[in-house]
């Protein structure tokens, strides 16, 4: 290398020195200066953001009691809503509870329960929707009171469908042989009433089948 350097002219030596200097500057810039500047910028941003993050965390800690109270209130509301669900660990038992509830309301209002039929349960989120179809006969004010009673029941009940058939015949209207005059404003309605069961009662029944033992006919 010393012989090679001695053979170079003064101008060539100057160019080599300049090239080495430029290379050294690039190495120092990309290997030392840039990482240092990036690290310094990161530290500066952390110093600026940490107080804000700390203040945010302190605000959350200050709301701890309010959050715990809100959680307890939500739990109490959930427990209160669960009391409105149908009882029973299976869809059949829940449907039986629904039948008994609707039939008790119908008897209380003076209507006649003619038939009831259990419908297949449906999945409703984390719960099971249990439904029955019930055919009822009675006067119009009795039917109205029954519908109001179902909708305002302590249990979470809904009327999904109503079919109304009037048995009223005006006085003097020809009656079929052997049929007596029906009372005025006499109605025959078909109601589809549904309620919700807890998750453990969400096991589905076989498709296309209904719980036969729960089907009842009243004369």
Protein Blocks (a to p, Z undefined) as FASTA:
>chain_A
ZZmmmmpcfklmmmmmmmmmmmmmmmmmmmmmmmmmmmmmmmmmmmmmmmmmmmmmmmmm
mmmmmmmmmmmmmmmmmmmmmmmpcedjbfklmmmmmmmmmmmmmmmnopacfbdcdddd
ddehjbccddddddddddfklmmmmmmmmmmgfbdcddfbdcdddfbdcehiacdehiac
ddehiacddddddddddfklmcccdehiacfklpccdZZ
